Amino acid sequence: MEIRLEDREVLGIDGRNGYYAVRCLEGSLYVTRTGDARDYCLRPGQQVEIEASDHTVVEAVGAARLKCVPAPAAARHPGTAEAWHLVGSM
């Protein structure tokens, strides 16, 4: 699934439904995950894997485009659904 975000627009991802990776296709993304003291700044071609227990917030720094792809761990949990919601922009 590809998603386009405008500058400072925020996407919330509920990880309860599976394992996946957030991949930056264009622009820059700021990614925060629950339970992870680190934050991630992604540039095109970079990605971060999200675990089933994570709740993740992705914010666009400038206009950006991202893709959510199955992570290698997803093979262990077939048939899970994705849950995405656009939180809003600041």
CNS distance restraints for C-alpha pairs under 8 A (distance, minus, plus):
assign (resid   1 and name CA) (resid  67 and name CA) 5.53 0.50 0.50
assign (resid   1 and name CA) (resid  68 and name CA) 5.50 0.50 0.50
assign (resid   1 and name CA) (resid  69 and name CA) 7.13 0.50 0.50
assign (resid   2 and name CA) (resid  65 and name CA) 7.09 0.50 0.50
assign (resid   2 and name CA) (resid  66 and name CA) 5.71 0.50 0.50
assign (resid   2 and name CA) (resid  67 and name CA) 4.34 0.50 0.50
assign (resid   2 and name CA) (resid  68 and name CA) 6.64 0.50 0.50
assign (resid   3 and name CA) (resid  65 and name CA) 5.71 0.50 0.50
assign (resid   3 and name CA) (resid  66 and name CA) 5.35 0.50 0.50
assign (resid   3 and name CA) (resid  67 and name CA) 6.16 0.50 0.50
assign (resid   4 and name CA) (resid  63 and name CA) 7.61 0.50 0.50
assign (resid   4 and name CA) (resid  64 and name CA) 5.90 0.50 0.50
assign (resid   4 and name CA) (resid  65 and name CA) 4.35 0.50 0.50
assign (resid   4 and name CA) (resid  66 and name CA) 6.44 0.50 0.50
assign (resid   5 and name CA) (resid   9 and name CA) 5.67 0.50 0.50
assign (resid   5 and name CA) (resid  10 and name CA) 7.42 0.50 0.50
assign (resid   5 and name CA) (resid  60 and name CA) 6.00 0.50 0.50
assign (resid   5 and name CA) (resid  63 and name CA) 5.88 0.50 0.50
assign (resid   5 and name CA) (resid  64 and name CA) 5.30 0.50 0.50
assign (resid   5 and name CA) (resid  65 and name CA) 6.08 0.50 0.50
assign (resid   6 and name CA) (resid  60 and name CA) 6.42 0.50 0.50
assign (resid   6 and name CA) (resid  62 and name CA) 6.35 0.50 0.50
assign (resid   6 and name CA) (resid  63 and name CA) 4.35 0.50 0.50
assign (resid   6 and name CA) (resid  64 and name CA) 6.33 0.50 0.50
assign (resid   7 and name CA) (resid  60 and name CA) 5.33 0.50 0.50
assign (resid   7 and name CA) (resid  61 and name CA) 5.41 0.50 0.50
assign (resid   7 and name CA) (resid  62 and name CA) 3.95 0.50 0.50
assign (resid   7 and name CA) (resid  63 and name CA) 4.78 0.50 0.50
assign (resid   7 and name CA) (resid  64 and name CA) 7.37 0.50 0.50
assign (resid   7 and name CA) (resid  89 and name CA) 7.87 0.50 0.50
assign (resid   8 and name CA) (resid  59 and name CA) 5.82 0.50 0.50
assign (resid   8 and name CA) (resid  60 and name CA) 5.01 0.50 0.50
assign (resid   8 and name CA) (resid  61 and name CA) 5.79 0.50 0.50
assign (resid   8 and name CA) (resid  62 and name CA) 6.71 0.50 0.50
assign (resid   8 and name CA) (resid  89 and name CA) 5.63 0.50 0.50
assign (resid   8 and name CA) (resid  90 and name CA) 5.88 0.50 0.50
assign (resid   9 and name CA) (resid  59 and name CA) 5.76 0.50 0.50
assign (resid   9 and name CA) (resid  60 and name CA) 5.65 0.50 0.50
assign (resid   9 and name CA) (resid  87 and name CA) 7.79 0.50 0.50
assign (resid   9 and name CA) (resid  88 and name CA) 5.70 0.50 0.50
assign (resid   9 and name CA) (resid  89 and name CA) 3.93 0.50 0.50
assign (resid   9 and name CA) (resid  90 and name CA) 6.53 0.50 0.50
assign (resid  10 and name CA) (resid  57 and name CA) 6.83 0.50 0.50
assign (resid  10 and name CA) (resid  58 and name CA) 5.65 0.50 0.50
assign (resid  10 and name CA) (resid  59 and name CA) 4.46 0.50 0.50
assign (resid  10 and name CA) (resid  60 and name CA) 6.62 0.50 0.50
assign (resid  10 and name CA) (resid  86 and name CA) 6.34 0.50 0.50
assign (resid  10 and name CA) (resid  87 and name CA) 5.44 0.50 0.50
assign (resid  10 and name CA) (resid  88 and name CA) 5.41 0.50 0.50
assign (resid  10 and name CA) (resid  89 and name CA) 5.73 0.50 0.50
assign (resid  11 and name CA) (resid  57 and name CA) 5.78 0.50 0.50
assign (resid  11 and name CA) (resid  58 and name CA) 5.10 0.50 0.50
assign (resid  11 and name CA) (resid  59 and name CA) 6.41 0.50 0.50
assign (resid  11 and name CA) (resid  84 and name CA) 7.45 0.50 0.50
assign (resid  11 and name CA) (resid  85 and name CA) 6.16 0.50 0.50
assign (resid  11 and name CA) (resid  86 and name CA) 4.58 0.50 0.50
assign (resid  11 and name CA) (resid  87 and name CA) 5.34 0.50 0.50
assign (resid  11 and name CA) (resid  88 and name CA) 7.22 0.50 0.50
assign (resid  12 and name CA) (resid  55 and name CA) 7.51 0.50 0.50
assign (resid  12 and name CA) (resid  56 and name CA) 5.82 0.50 0.50
assign (resid  12 and name CA) (resid  57 and name CA) 4.62 0.50 0.50
assign (resid  12 and name CA) (resid  58 and name CA) 6.41 0.50 0.50
assign (resid  12 and name CA) (resid  84 and name CA) 6.36 0.50 0.50
assign (resid  12 and name CA) (resid  85 and name CA) 5.50 0.50 0.50
assign (resid  12 and name CA) (resid  86 and name CA) 6.03 0.50 0.50
assign (resid  12 and name CA) (resid  87 and name CA) 5.85 0.50 0.50
assign (resid  13 and name CA) (resid  55 and name CA) 5.88 0.50 0.50
assign (resid  13 and name CA) (resid  56 and name CA) 5.00 0.50 0.50
assign (resid  13 and name CA) (resid  57 and name CA) 6.25 0.50 0.50
assign (resid  13 and name CA) (resid  58 and name CA) 7.91 0.50 0.50
assign (resid  13 and name CA) (resid  83 and name CA) 6.40 0.50 0.50
assign (resid  13 and name CA) (resid  84 and name CA) 4.96 0.50 0.50
assign (resid  13 and name CA) (resid  85 and name CA) 6.47 0.50 0.50
assign (resid  14 and name CA) (resid  54 and name CA) 6.93 0.50 0.50
assign (resid  14 and name CA) (resid  55 and name CA) 4.88 0.50 0.50
assign (resid  14 and name CA) (resid  56 and name CA) 6.53 0.50 0.50
assign (resid  14 and name CA) (resid  83 and name CA) 5.71 0.50 0.50
assign (resid  14 and name CA) (resid  84 and name CA) 6.49 0.50 0.50
assign (resid  15 and name CA) (resid  19 and name CA) 7.16 0.50 0.50
assign (resid  15 and name CA) (resid  50 and name CA) 6.93 0.50 0.50
assign (resid  15 and name CA) (resid  51 and name CA) 6.38 0.50 0.50
assign (resid  15 and name CA) (resid  52 and name CA) 4.73 0.50 0.50
assign (resid  15 and name CA) (resid  53 and name CA) 5.71 0.50 0.50
assign (resid  15 and name CA) (resid  54 and name CA) 4.90 0.50 0.50
assign (resid  15 and name CA) (resid  55 and name CA) 5.30 0.50 0.50
assign (resid  15 and name CA) (resid  56 and name CA) 7.19 0.50 0.50
assign (resid  15 and name CA) (resid  82 and name CA) 7.86 0.50 0.50
assign (resid  15 and name CA) (resid  83 and name CA) 7.33 0.50 0.50
assign (resid  16 and name CA) (resid  52 and name CA) 4.87 0.50 0.50
assign (resid  16 and name CA) (resid  53 and name CA) 5.58 0.50 0.50
assign (resid  16 and name CA) (resid  54 and name CA) 6.98 0.50 0.50
assign (resid  16 and name CA) (resid  55 and name CA) 7.70 0.50 0.50
assign (resid  17 and name CA) (resid  52 and name CA) 6.13 0.50 0.50
assign (resid  17 and name CA) (resid  80 and name CA) 5.55 0.50 0.50
assign (resid  17 and name CA) (resid  81 and name CA) 5.41 0.50 0.50
assign (resid  17 and name CA) (resid  82 and name CA) 5.69 0.50 0.50
assign (resid  17 and name CA) (resid  83 and name CA) 6.72 0.50 0.50
assign (resid  18 and name CA) (resid  51 and name CA) 6.90 0.50 0.50
assign (resid  18 and name CA) (resid  52 and name CA) 4.81 0.50 0.50
assign (resid  18 and name CA) (resid  74 and name CA) 6.54 0.50 0.50
assign (resid  18 and name CA) (resid  77 and name CA) 6.92 0.50 0.50
assign (resid  18 and name CA) (resid  80 and name CA) 5.45 0.50 0.50
assign (resid  18 and name CA) (resid  81 and name CA) 6.74 0.50 0.50
assign (resid  18 and name CA) (resid  82 and name CA) 6.90 0.50 0.50
assign (resid  19 and name CA) (resid  49 and name CA) 7.48 0.50 0.50
assign (resid  19 and name CA) (resid  50 and name CA) 5.86 0.50 0.50
assign (resid  19 and name CA) (resid  51 and name CA) 4.99 0.50 0.50
assign (resid  19 and name CA) (resid  52 and name CA) 5.32 0.50 0.50
assign (resid  19 and name CA) (resid  70 and name CA) 6.46 0.50 0.50
assign (resid  19 and name CA) (resid  71 and name CA) 5.70 0.50 0.50
assign (resid  19 and name CA) (resid  72 and name CA) 7.91 0.50 0.50
assign (resid  19 and name CA) (resid  73 and name CA) 6.01 0.50 0.50
assign (resid  19 and name CA) (resid  74 and name CA) 4.84 0.50 0.50
assign (resid  19 and name CA) (resid  77 and name CA) 7.77 0.50 0.50
assign (resid  20 and name CA) (resid  49 and name CA) 5.84 0.50 0.50
assign (resid  20 and name CA) (resid  50 and name CA) 5.44 0.50 0.50
assign (resid  20 and name CA) (resid  51 and name CA) 6.98 0.50 0.50
assign (resid  20 and name CA) (resid  68 and name CA) 6.57 0.50 0.50
assign (resid  20 and name CA) (resid  69 and name CA) 5.48 0.50 0.50
assign (resid  20 and name CA) (resid  70 and name CA) 4.25 0.50 0.50
assign (resid  20 and name CA) (resid  71 and name CA) 4.17 0.50 0.50
assign (resid  20 and name CA) (resid  72 and name CA) 7.76 0.50 0.50
assign (resid  20 and name CA) (resid  73 and name CA) 7.70 0.50 0.50
assign (resid  20 and name CA) (resid  74 and name CA) 6.53 0.50 0.50
assign (resid  21 and name CA) (resid  47 and name CA) 6.30 0.50 0.50
assign (resid  21 and name CA) (resid  48 and name CA) 5.44 0.50 0.50
assign (resid  21 and name CA) (resid  49 and name CA) 4.06 0.50 0.50
assign (resid  21 and name CA) (resid  50 and name CA) 5.56 0.50 0.50
assign (resid  21 and name CA) (resid  68 and name CA) 5.65 0.50 0.50
assign (resid  21 and name CA) (resid  69 and name CA) 5.28 0.50 0.50
assign (resid  21 and name CA) (resid  70 and name CA) 6.11 0.50 0.50
assign (resid  21 and name CA) (resid  71 and name CA) 5.28 0.50 0.50
assign (resid  22 and name CA) (resid  47 and name CA) 5.36 0.50 0.50
assign (resid  22 and name CA) (resid  48 and name CA) 5.51 0.50 0.50
assign (resid  22 and name CA) (resid  49 and name CA) 6.40 0.50 0.50
assign (resid  22 and name CA) (resid  50 and name CA) 7.37 0.50 0.50
assign (resid  22 and name CA) (resid  66 and name CA) 6.78 0.50 0.50
assign (resid  22 and name CA) (resid  67 and name CA) 5.95 0.50 0.50
assign (resid  22 and name CA) (resid  68 and name CA) 4.75 0.50 0.50
assign (resid  22 and name CA) (resid  69 and name CA) 6.62 0.50 0.50
assign (resid  23 and name CA) (resid  42 and name CA) 7.86 0.50 0.50
assign (resid  23 and name CA) (resid  44 and name CA) 7.69 0.50 0.50
assign (resid  23 and name CA) (resid  45 and name CA) 6.65 0.50 0.50
assign (resid  23 and name CA) (resid  46 and name CA) 5.83 0.50 0.50
assign (resid  23 and name CA) (resid  47 and name CA) 4.10 0.50 0.50
assign (resid  23 and name CA) (resid  48 and name CA) 6.72 0.50 0.50
assign (resid  23 and name CA) (resid  66 and name CA) 5.55 0.50 0.50
assign (resid  23 and name CA) (resid  67 and name CA) 5.19 0.50 0.50
assign (resid  23 and name CA) (resid  68 and name CA) 6.20 0.50 0.50
assign (resid  23 and name CA) (resid  69 and name CA) 7.36 0.50 0.50
assign (resid  24 and name CA) (resid  28 and name CA) 7.03 0.50 0.50
assign (resid  24 and name CA) (resid  29 and name CA) 6.80 0.50 0.50
assign (resid  24 and name CA) (resid  42 and name CA) 6.09 0.50 0.50
assign (resid  24 and name CA) (resid  43 and name CA) 5.90 0.50 0.50
assign (resid  24 and name CA) (resid  44 and name CA) 4.79 0.50 0.50
assign (resid  24 and name CA) (resid  45 and name CA) 5.75 0.50 0.50
assign (resid  24 and name CA) (resid  46 and name CA) 5.75 0.50 0.50
assign (resid  24 and name CA) (resid  47 and name CA) 6.13 0.50 0.50
assign (resid  24 and name CA) (resid  64 and name CA) 7.72 0.50 0.50
assign (resid  24 and name CA) (resid  65 and name CA) 6.33 0.50 0.50
assign (resid  24 and name CA) (resid  66 and name CA) 4.55 0.50 0.50
assign (resid  24 and name CA) (resid  67 and name CA) 6.54 0.50 0.50
assign (resid  25 and name CA) (resid  43 and name CA) 7.63 0.50 0.50
assign (resid  25 and name CA) (resid  44 and name CA) 4.70 0.50 0.50
assign (resid  25 and name CA) (resid  45 and name CA) 5.99 0.50 0.50
assign (resid  25 and name CA) (resid  64 and name CA) 7.46 0.50 0.50
assign (resid  25 and name CA) (resid  65 and name CA) 5.33 0.50 0.50
assign (resid  25 and name CA) (resid  66 and name CA) 5.11 0.50 0.50
assign (resid  25 and name CA) (resid  67 and name CA) 6.84 0.50 0.50
assign (resid  26 and name CA) (resid  43 and name CA) 7.17 0.50 0.50
assign (resid  26 and name CA) (resid  44 and name CA) 5.11 0.50 0.50
assign (resid  26 and name CA) (resid  63 and name CA) 7.90 0.50 0.50
assign (resid  26 and name CA) (resid  64 and name CA) 5.08 0.50 0.50
assign (resid  26 and name CA) (resid  65 and name CA) 4.89 0.50 0.50
assign (resid  26 and name CA) (resid  66 and name CA) 6.89 0.50 0.50
assign (resid  27 and name CA) (resid  43 and name CA) 6.34 0.50 0.50
assign (resid  27 and name CA) (resid  44 and name CA) 6.44 0.50 0.50
assign (resid  27 and name CA) (resid  60 and name CA) 7.69 0.50 0.50
assign (resid  27 and name CA) (resid  61 and name CA) 7.07 0.50 0.50
assign (resid  27 and name CA) (resid  62 and name CA) 6.50 0.50 0.50
assign (resid  27 and name CA) (resid  63 and name CA) 5.99 0.50 0.50
assign (resid  27 and name CA) (resid  64 and name CA) 4.29 0.50 0.50
assign (resid  27 and name CA) (resid  65 and name CA) 6.62 0.50 0.50
assign (resid  28 and name CA) (resid  41 and name CA) 6.86 0.50 0.50
assign (resid  28 and name CA) (resid  42 and name CA) 5.60 0.50 0.50
assign (resid  28 and name CA) (resid  43 and name CA) 4.94 0.50 0.50
assign (resid  28 and name CA) (resid  44 and name CA) 7.06 0.50 0.50
assign (resid  28 and name CA) (resid  60 and name CA) 6.11 0.50 0.50
assign (resid  28 and name CA) (resid  61 and name CA) 5.23 0.50 0.50
assign (resid  28 and name CA) (resid  62 and name CA) 6.82 0.50 0.50
assign (resid  28 and name CA) (resid  63 and name CA) 7.75 0.50 0.50
assign (resid  28 and name CA) (resid  64 and name CA) 5.98 0.50 0.50
assign (resid  29 and name CA) (resid  40 and name CA) 7.87 0.50 0.50
assign (resid  29 and name CA) (resid  41 and name CA) 5.61 0.50 0.50
assign (resid  29 and name CA) (resid  42 and name CA) 5.04 0.50 0.50
assign (resid  29 and name CA) (resid  43 and name CA) 6.77 0.50 0.50
assign (resid  29 and name CA) (resid  58 and name CA) 6.42 0.50 0.50
assign (resid  29 and name CA) (resid  59 and name CA) 5.65 0.50 0.50
assign (resid  29 and name CA) (resid  60 and name CA) 4.77 0.50 0.50
assign (resid  29 and name CA) (resid  61 and name CA) 5.75 0.50 0.50
assign (resid  29 and name CA) (resid  64 and name CA) 7.01 0.50 0.50
assign (resid  30 and name CA) (resid  39 and name CA) 7.17 0.50 0.50
assign (resid  30 and name CA) (resid  40 and name CA) 5.69 0.50 0.50
assign (resid  30 and name CA) (resid  41 and name CA) 4.63 0.50 0.50
assign (resid  30 and name CA) (resid  42 and name CA) 6.43 0.50 0.50
assign (resid  30 and name CA) (resid  58 and name CA) 5.64 0.50 0.50
assign (resid  30 and name CA) (resid  59 and name CA) 5.08 0.50 0.50
assign (resid  30 and name CA) (resid  60 and name CA) 6.39 0.50 0.50
assign (resid  30 and name CA) (resid  61 and name CA) 7.00 0.50 0.50
assign (resid  31 and name CA) (resid  39 and name CA) 5.77 0.50 0.50
assign (resid  31 and name CA) (resid  40 and name CA) 4.94 0.50 0.50
assign (resid  31 and name CA) (resid  41 and name CA) 6.35 0.50 0.50
assign (resid  31 and name CA) (resid  42 and name CA) 7.61 0.50 0.50
assign (resid  31 and name CA) (resid  56 and name CA) 7.01 0.50 0.50
assign (resid  31 and name CA) (resid  57 and name CA) 5.78 0.50 0.50
assign (resid  31 and name CA) (resid  58 and name CA) 4.58 0.50 0.50
assign (resid  31 and name CA) (resid  59 and name CA) 6.52 0.50 0.50
assign (resid  32 and name CA) (resid  36 and name CA) 7.69 0.50 0.50
assign (resid  32 and name CA) (resid  38 and name CA) 7.39 0.50 0.50
assign (resid  32 and name CA) (resid  39 and name CA) 4.96 0.50 0.50
assign (resid  32 and name CA) (resid  40 and name CA) 6.59 0.50 0.50
assign (resid  32 and name CA) (resid  56 and name CA) 5.65 0.50 0.50
assign (resid  32 and name CA) (resid  57 and name CA) 5.27 0.50 0.50
assign (resid  32 and name CA) (resid  58 and name CA) 6.59 0.50 0.50
assign (resid  33 and name CA) (resid  39 and name CA) 7.24 0.50 0.50
assign (resid  33 and name CA) (resid  50 and name CA) 7.88 0.50 0.50
assign (resid  33 and name CA) (resid  54 and name CA) 6.06 0.50 0.50
assign (resid  33 and name CA) (resid  55 and name CA) 5.77 0.50 0.50
assign (resid  33 and name CA) (resid  56 and name CA) 4.44 0.50 0.50
assign (resid  33 and name CA) (resid  57 and name CA) 6.56 0.50 0.50
assign (resid  34 and name CA) (resid  54 and name CA) 5.63 0.50 0.50
assign (resid  34 and name CA) (resid  55 and name CA) 5.52 0.50 0.50
assign (resid  34 and name CA) (resid  56 and name CA) 6.50 0.50 0.50
assign (resid  35 and name CA) (resid  54 and name CA) 7.29 0.50 0.50
assign (resid  40 and name CA) (resid  48 and name CA) 7.76 0.50 0.50
assign (resid  42 and name CA) (resid  46 and name CA) 5.54 0.50 0.50
assign (resid  42 and name CA) (resid  47 and name CA) 6.56 0.50 0.50
assign (resid  49 and name CA) (resid  71 and name CA) 6.44 0.50 0.50
assign (resid  50 and name CA) (resid  54 and name CA) 6.29 0.50 0.50
assign (resid  50 and name CA) (resid  56 and name CA) 7.74 0.50 0.50
assign (resid  50 and name CA) (resid  71 and name CA) 7.88 0.50 0.50
assign (resid  60 and name CA) (resid  64 and name CA) 5.74 0.50 0.50
assign (resid  70 and name CA) (resid  74 and name CA) 5.84 0.50 0.50
assign (resid  71 and name CA) (resid  75 and name CA) 7.85 0.50 0.50
assign (resid  73 and name CA) (resid  77 and name CA) 7.44 0.50 0.50
assign (resid  74 and name CA) (resid  78 and name CA) 6.49 0.50 0.50
